[in-house]
């Protein structure tokens, strides 16, 4: 019986089936002897290959758990697994099924861009109803009036107001800060927040594009003129160049008083080109005129007093020599912006060695006269 072919075949089939079931249980619950125990799917593929190689058909599907039932397991979360077979001759490569189907993921659309309304140009900010809506590059809406824009612009606000419509905003290629400054110039109204100097410069440079002449609008009665002039102590040369470029003489003259400390050789070629020959010449004459005026004021010595027994004409020459010494020092260091208190400080020590009260009084009177005359010298450019 042991040697009967049918018995041997049946015995081998049963033994092989038992071995396969034991191996399957080990794979699913306790790990596998076929390779590392970090995943199940490759071992199942390896086991199927073994069955196909042995040409054995065993129904073990009922005892095998589908990978879908292990979707909560870390083995089946977007992991690409590589595992060697027991023969080390070939490599099984498999990508596990994602735990969540891509079709079940809903991607929220980006929210629409926020729209902001200008605080100064709201729908109800003026008594007259608006009839034009302007939209800046950063999506800020300005509710304005076409008659004001058309009255001040000679090209229909860059031909953007050919067909005013309240239902559609007109796109303006300006940032809201620049557009706000431009509109405040046209409305001649003060801004709620003081614009930056850079914003004002851009707004002035873009005025002609919208048919606005800076020279006509930037007058002392316009609040924007005051904002620009407020930056004169901080950016005097840049503001002077801006006023010179558009021939705004009043603004340039008011700014020139802050340029007295500048030396013309220190002005760059680029800045000189921006200022232009006319206003550069005016600035040059201002600096020269003040320097010459200071020398002329200082050259005259104090008035001599009548001779006295204690102080005759020869004794008064000591005061004149002291004055000449002080003048020489001031003229050597003369600056067009020298303050009056610095002049007084230069002459005050001269009175110390003088004992004659009349000479001391004459020196004090002359110092007051110098300060008064120096204060009366023009500090701004001339037309």
C-alpha positions in Angstrom: 0.0 0.0 0.0 2.8 2.4 0.8 4.3 1.8 -2.6 1.0 2.2 -4.5 1.2 5.2 -6.8 -2.2 6.6 -6.0 -1.6 6.4 -2.3 1.8 8.1 -2.6 0.3 10.9 -4.7 -2.6 11.4 -2.3 -0.3 11.5 0.7 2.0 14.0 -1.0 -0.9 16.2 -2.0 -2.3 16.2 1.6 1.1 17.0 3.1 1.7 19.8 0.7 -1.7 21.3 1.4 -1.1 21.1 5.1 2.2 22.9 4.7 0.7 25.6 2.5 -2.1 26.3 5.1 0.5 26.5 7.9 2.6 28.9 5.9 -0.5 31.0 5.1 -1.4 31.3 8.8 2.2 32.2 9.6 2.2 34.9 7.0 -1.1 36.5 8.2 -0.6 36.3 11.9 2.9 35.5 13.1 5.3 36.7 10.3 6.9 34.7 7.5 9.9 32.6 7.2 10.2 33.7 3.5 11.6 37.1 4.3 11.3 40.2 6.5 8.0 40.6 8.5 7.4 44.3 7.6 4.5 43.6 5.1 1.9 41.0 4.1 1.2 41.7 0.4 4.6 40.6 -0.9 4.5 37.4 1.1 1.1 36.5 -0.4 2.5 37.1 -3.9 5.5 34.9 -3.0 3.2 32.2 -1.7 1.1 32.3 -4.9 4.2 31.9 -6.9 5.1 28.8 -4.9 1.7 27.3 -5.6 2.0 28.0 -9.3 5.4 26.5 -9.4 4.3 23.3 -7.7 1.2 23.2 -9.9 -1.0 22.7 -6.9 -4.6 24.1 -6.6 -5.6 24.7 -3.1 -8.7 26.7 -2.1 -7.4 29.0 0.5 -9.3 32.2 -0.5 -11.8 31.7 2.2 -9.0 31.9 4.8 -7.2 34.8 3.2 -8.0 38.3 4.3 -8.0 40.9 1.5 -5.6 43.9 1.7 -8.7 46.1 1.8 -9.5 44.8 5.2 -6.1 46.0 6.4 -6.6 49.6 5.2 -5.9 50.9 8.7 -2.6 49.1 8.9 0.5 51.1 8.3 1.6 48.6 5.6 -1.0 49.9 3.2 -0.4 53.6 3.3 1.4 54.8 0.2 4.4 52.7 0.8 6.4 51.0 -1.9 7.7 47.7 -0.7 10.6 45.7 -2.0 11.2 42.2 -0.8 13.5 39.4 -1.8 12.3 35.9 -2.4 13.5 32.9 -0.5 15.8 32.0 -3.5 17.4 35.5 -3.7 17.1 35.2 -7.4 14.3 37.6 -8.2 12.7 40.7 -6.7 9.1 41.3 -6.2 8.1 45.0 -6.3 4.6 46.1 -5.4 2.9 49.4 -4.4 0.3 49.0 -1.8 -3.3 50.3 -2.4 -3.8 53.8 -0.9 -5.8 53.9 2.3 -8.1 56.6 0.8 -9.3 56.7 -2.8 -8.2 59.9 -4.6 -11.7 60.4 -5.8 -13.0 60.8 -2.2 -10.7 63.8 -1.4 -12.4 67.2 -1.9 -10.0 70.1 -2.5 -11.5 73.4 -1.4 -11.2 76.2 -3.9 -9.3 79.3 -3.0 -11.6 82.1 -1.6 -12.1 85.0 -3.9 -9.8 88.0 -3.4 -11.0 90.4 -0.8 -12.3 93.8 -2.0 -11.6 96.9 0.1 -13.4 100.2 -0.2 -11.4 103.4 0.3 -12.1 105.2 3.5 -11.8 108.6 1.9 -13.8 107.8 -1.2 -16.7 105.7 0.0 -20.1 105.7 -1.7 -21.4 108.2 0.9 -18.2 110.1 1.6 -19.4 113.2 -0.5 -22.7 114.9 -0.7 -23.0 114.4 -4.4 -23.7 110.8 -5.5 -20.8 109.1 -7.2 -21.0 108.0 -10.9 -17.6 106.3 -11.4 -15.9 103.5 -9.5 -12.2 103.1 -9.8 -10.3 99.9 -8.8 -6.6 100.0 -8.0 -4.1 97.2 -8.6 -4.6 95.9 -5.0 -8.4 95.8 -5.4 -9.4 98.9 -3.5 -12.5 100.6 -4.8 -12.8 104.4 -5.1 -16.2 106.0 -5.6 -15.6 109.3 -7.4 -17.3 111.8 -9.6 -16.7 112.0 -13.3 -17.2 115.8 -13.5 -14.4 116.5 -11.1 -12.0 114.2 -12.9 -12.9 115.5 -16.4 -12.8 119.1 -15.3 -9.2 118.7 -14.0 -7.9 116.3 -16.6 -7.2 117.3 -20.2 -7.2 113.7 -21.6 -10.3 112.2 -19.9 -8.2 110.8 -17.1 -6.1 108.9 -19.6 -9.2 108.2 -21.7 -10.6 105.9 -19.0 -13.8 108.0 -18.5 -15.1 107.8 -22.1 -18.2 105.9 -20.9 -18.8 106.2 -17.2 -20.7 103.3 -15.6 -21.6 102.7 -12.0 -22.0 98.9 -12.5 -18.5 98.2 -13.6 -15.3 99.4 -11.8 -12.6 100.9 -14.0 -9.3 99.3 -13.5 -6.5 101.7 -12.7 -2.8 100.6 -13.0 -1.9 102.2 -9.7 -1.6 100.9 -6.2 -4.3 102.2 -3.8 -1.9 104.5 -1.9 -0.8 106.3 -5.2 -4.4 106.5 -6.5 -5.6 107.9 -3.2 -2.9 110.6 -3.4 -3.8 111.5 -7.0 -7.5 111.8 -6.1 -6.8 113.9 -3.1 -4.9 116.3 -5.3 -7.9 116.6 -7.7 -10.4 117.0 -4.9 -8.0 119.4 -3.0 -8.8 117.6 0.2 -6.4 116.5 3.1 -5.6 112.8 3.4 -6.8 110.8 6.5 -3.3 109.4 6.7 -0.2 111.3 5.6 1.3 109.6 2.5 4.9 108.5 2.4 7.4 110.6 0.4 7.9 107.7 -2.1 4.1 107.6 -2.6 3.9 111.3 -3.2 6.8 111.2 -5.7 5.2 108.4 -7.7 1.8 110.2 -7.7 3.4 113.5 -9.0 5.4 111.6 -11.6 2.1 109.9 -12.9 0.0 113.0 -12.9 0.7 113.9 -16.5 -0.3 110.4 -17.6 -3.8 111.2 -16.4 -3.8 114.6 -18.0 -3.0 116.5 -14.9 -0.3 119.2 -14.9 1.6 119.2 -11.5 2.4 122.9 -11.8 -1.2 123.8 -11.9 -2.4 121.6 -9.0 0.5 121.6 -6.6 0.0 125.1 -5.2 0.2 126.3 -1.7 -3.6 126.1 -1.4 -3.6 122.3 -2.1 -3.0 120.1 1.0 -0.7 117.8 -1.1 1.7 120.8 -1.4 1.9 120.9 2.4 2.6 117.1 2.6 5.4 117.5 0.1 6.9 120.5 1.8 6.8 118.6 5.1 9.4 116.2 3.8 11.9 119.0 2.9 14.0 118.6 6.0 14.3 114.9 5.3 14.7 114.7 1.5 15.6 118.3 0.5 17.6 117.4 -2.6 15.1 114.8 -3.9 12.2 117.2 -3.3 14.0 120.1 -5.0 14.7 117.8 -8.0 11.0 116.9 -8.1 9.9 120.5 -8.1 12.5 121.5 -10.6 11.4 118.7 -13.0 7.9 120.1 -13.2 8.9 123.7 -12.8 7.0 124.2 -9.5 9.0 127.3 -8.5 7.1 127.9 -5.2 7.9 124.4 -3.9 11.5 124.5 -5.2 12.1 127.9 -3.5 10.7 126.7 -0.2 12.8 123.6 -0.4 16.0 125.5 -1.3 16.4 126.9 2.2 17.1 123.3 3.3 19.9 123.0 0.8 22.2 125.7 2.2 24.4 123.0 3.8 25.0 121.3 0.5 28.1 121.8 -1.6 27.6 121.7 -5.3 30.6 119.5 -6.0 29.0 116.8 -3.8 25.9 116.6 -6.0 26.1 113.6 -8.3 25.7 113.8 -12.0 22.5 111.8 -11.9 21.0 114.2 -9.4 22.2 117.2 -11.5 20.4 115.8 -14.5 17.2 115.4 -12.5 17.4 119.0 -11.3 18.2 120.4 -14.7 20.4 123.4 -15.7 17.9 126.1 -14.8 17.3 125.2 -11.2 20.9 124.0 -10.6 22.0 127.4 -11.7 19.5 129.0 -9.3 20.8 126.9 -6.4 24.4 127.8 -7.3 23.7 131.5 -7.2 21.9 131.2 -3.9 24.9 129.5 -2.3 27.4 132.0 -3.8 25.2 135.0 -2.9 25.0 134.0 0.8 28.7 133.4 1.1 29.5 136.7 -0.4 27.0 138.5 1.8 28.5 137.0 4.9 32.0 138.2 4.0 30.6 141.7 3.2 28.8 141.9 6.6 31.8 140.8 8.6 34.5 143.0 6.9 33.4 146.3 8.6 35.0 146.7 12.0 33.1 148.1 15.1 32.6 151.9 15.2 35.3 153.7 17.3 34.2 155.9 20.1 35.5 159.3 21.1 38.9 159.3 22.7 38.9 159.4 26.5 41.8 159.8 28.9 41.8 156.0 29.5 41.2 154.9 25.8 42.5 156.9 22.9 42.6 156.0 19.2 45.7 153.9 19.6 44.1 151.9 22.4 41.1 151.2 20.2 43.2 149.6 17.6 43.4 146.6 19.9 39.7 146.0 19.5 40.0 146.3 15.7 42.8 143.7 15.6 40.7 141.3 17.7 37.8 141.8 15.3 39.9 141.1 12.3 41.2 137.9 13.9 37.6 136.7 14.5 36.6 137.7 11.0 39.5 135.8 9.4 38.4 132.6 11.2 34.8 132.9 10.2 35.5 133.8 6.6 37.8 130.8 6.3 35.1 128.5 7.6 32.2 130.5 6.1 29.2 128.4 5.1 26.0 129.6 3.5 24.0 127.9 6.3 26.1 129.2 9.3 23.6 130.1 12.1 23.6 133.4 13.9 24.5 131.9 17.3 27.7 130.4 15.8 28.7 133.9 14.7 28.1 135.3 18.2 30.1 132.4 19.7 33.0 133.3 17.5 33.1 137.0 18.6 32.2 136.6 22.2 35.8 135.8 23.4 37.1 139.0 21.7 35.6 141.1 24.5 37.4 139.4 27.3 40.8 141.2 27.1 39.1 144.6 26.5 39.0 146.8 29.6 37.3 149.9 28.1 33.6 149.8 28.7 33.0 152.0 25.6 35.0 149.6 23.4 33.1 146.6 24.9 29.8 148.3 24.1 30.8 149.2 20.6 31.8 145.5 20.0 28.5 144.3 21.3 26.6 146.7 19.1 28.5 145.5 16.1 27.8 141.9 16.9 24.1 142.6 17.1 24.2 144.4 13.8 26.0 141.4 12.1 23.4 139.0 13.4 20.6 141.2 12.1 22.1 141.7 8.7 22.8 138.0 8.3 19.3 137.0 9.2 18.0 139.3 6.5 20.0 137.7 3.7 17.8 135.6 1.3 17.7 131.9 2.1 15.8 130.8 -1.0 16.4 130.8 -4.7 15.4 133.7 -6.9 13.4 133.4 -10.2 
